[in-house]
Amino acid sequence: MTATEDERTAADDRAHTGVERVLVIAAHPDDIDFSCSGTVAVWTAAGVAVTYCLVTDGDAGGFDPAVPRSDIAGIRRAEQTAAAAVVGVSDLEFLGHPDGRLTVTLELRRDLARVIRQVRPDRVLVPQPVRDLRSMYGSHPDHTATGEAALCAVYPDARNPYAFPELAEAGYEAHTVG
């Protein structure tokens, strides 16, 4: 029996795509919540394993002068961990790069390639790496840098066994995202 469009479920979609594992890469805690958490909830409900990779801890965020700056990163990590749990995600990787100061560097590309090699996802969801003048929030420099570095990490870095040989030496074998 074929499901009608109204009867289709996330599990039906998963059977069609064969996606077992997804890595979602974002610049800051809460970026995923605003951009794709609904999609993530559908995936996890269908049994897809989802991992979040947060490039920064969001330590430059928050505007309450009563909260010590030294507490912000921990608060943002805890908030992101709780929000991820609501949509079925328990695997989070925080890279700890400086919030508000991201650029596309070899170090960032290496760190993202390591996570891709570790998680071994079928798909990777990344921020758009280009500036959109219709959406300045979407064009935050940390978002565009994360998007570009993530695309470089997907190809060629994670799949090339000779890119960042220290990763292979540490046990992170090359992985090609499907």
C-alpha positions in Angstrom: 0.0 0.0 0.0 1.4 3.4 -1.0 0.9 6.2 1.5 -0.9 9.3 0.3 0.9 12.6 0.7 -1.0 13.3 4.0 0.0 9.9 5.3 3.7 10.1 4.6 6.0 10.1 7.6 9.6 11.0 8.3 10.3 7.2 8.3 9.0 6.9 4.8 11.4 9.7 3.7 14.3 8.0 5.5 13.6 4.7 3.7 13.7 6.6 0.4 16.9 8.5 1.1 18.9 5.9 3.1 20.3 8.7 5.3 21.4 7.2 8.6 23.6 10.0 10.1 23.6 13.8 9.7 26.1 16.4 11.0 24.7 19.9 11.5 27.5 22.6 11.7 26.7 26.0 13.0 28.7 29.0 14.2 26.9 29.7 17.5 24.7 28.0 20.1 21.1 28.8 19.0 21.8 29.1 15.2 20.4 25.6 14.7 17.4 26.4 16.8 16.5 29.4 14.6 17.4 27.7 11.3 16.7 24.0 11.1 15.6 22.5 14.4 12.2 21.5 12.9 14.0 19.5 10.2 16.3 18.0 12.8 13.2 16.9 14.9 11.7 15.2 11.8 15.0 13.4 11.2 15.5 12.2 14.8 11.8 11.1 14.9 12.6 8.9 11.9 15.6 7.4 13.6 18.3 9.4 11.9 21.3 10.0 14.2 22.1 13.8 14.3 25.2 15.4 15.7 25.6 19.1 16.2 29.0 20.8 15.8 29.1 24.3 17.2 32.2 26.2 16.1 32.0 28.8 18.9 30.6 28.7 22.4 28.8 32.0 21.8 30.9 33.8 24.4 30.4 37.2 22.7 26.6 36.9 23.0 24.2 38.0 25.7 23.5 41.5 26.6 22.8 41.4 30.4 25.5 43.4 32.2 24.6 41.6 35.4 25.9 38.3 34.0 29.7 38.0 34.2 31.3 37.6 30.7 33.2 34.6 32.0 29.8 32.8 32.6 28.4 33.3 29.1 30.1 30.4 27.3 28.9 27.9 29.9 25.4 29.3 29.8 25.2 29.2 26.0 26.5 25.6 26.0 24.0 24.5 28.6 21.1 26.2 26.7 22.2 24.6 23.4 22.5 21.2 25.0 19.0 21.5 26.5 17.5 22.8 23.2 19.1 19.9 21.2 17.6 17.4 23.6 14.1 18.7 22.9 14.6 17.7 19.2 16.2 14.4 20.0 19.9 15.3 19.7 22.3 14.3 22.4 25.6 14.3 20.5 27.1 17.8 20.5 30.7 18.9 19.7 31.8 22.4 20.8 35.0 23.5 19.0 35.6 26.6 21.2 36.7 29.0 18.5 36.3 32.7 19.4 32.9 34.1 18.9 32.8 37.1 16.7 36.2 36.6 15.3 35.9 33.6 13.0 37.7 33.5 9.7 38.3 30.6 7.2 41.6 29.3 8.5 43.4 26.0 8.0 42.9 25.4 11.7 39.1 25.7 11.5 39.0 23.6 8.3 41.1 20.9 10.1 38.9 21.0 13.2 35.8 20.6 11.1 37.4 17.8 9.0 38.2 16.0 12.2 34.5 16.1 13.3 33.4 14.9 9.9 35.9 12.0 10.0 34.8 11.2 13.6 31.0 11.4 13.0 31.2 9.9 9.4 27.8 11.5 8.3 25.8 10.7 5.2 24.9 14.4 4.9 26.2 17.6 6.4 24.1 20.7 6.9 26.1 24.0 6.9 25.3 27.7 7.0 25.2 29.5 3.6 28.8 30.7 3.0 27.8 33.9 1.1 26.5 37.3 2.3 22.8 37.9 1.7 22.1 41.6 1.9 18.4 40.8 2.4 19.2 39.1 5.7 22.0 40.8 7.7 21.5 38.3 10.6 22.0 35.4 8.1 25.1 37.2 6.9 26.8 37.4 10.2 30.6 37.0 9.4 30.8 34.0 11.8 28.0 32.3 9.8 29.6 32.9 6.4 33.1 31.8 7.6 31.6 28.7 9.2 29.8 27.9 6.0 32.9 28.3 3.8 35.2 26.4 6.2 32.6 23.6 6.5 32.3 23.2 2.7 36.1 23.1 2.4 36.1 20.5 5.2 33.5 18.3 3.4 35.5 18.7 0.1 38.4 18.2 -0.1 39.6 18.0 3.5 37.7 15.2 5.1 37.8 12.8 2.2 41.5 13.4 1.3 43.6 11.0 3.4 46.6 13.3 2.8 44.9 16.5 4.0 45.8 17.1 7.6 47.9 13.9 8.0 47.9 14.5 11.8 44.2 13.5 11.7 44.9 10.1 10.2 47.8 9.6 12.7 45.3 10.3 15.5 42.9 7.6 14.1 40.5 9.9 12.1 40.4 8.1 8.8 39.3 9.9 5.6 35.5 10.0 5.0 33.5 11.0 2.0 30.2 12.6 2.7 27.5 10.8 0.6 
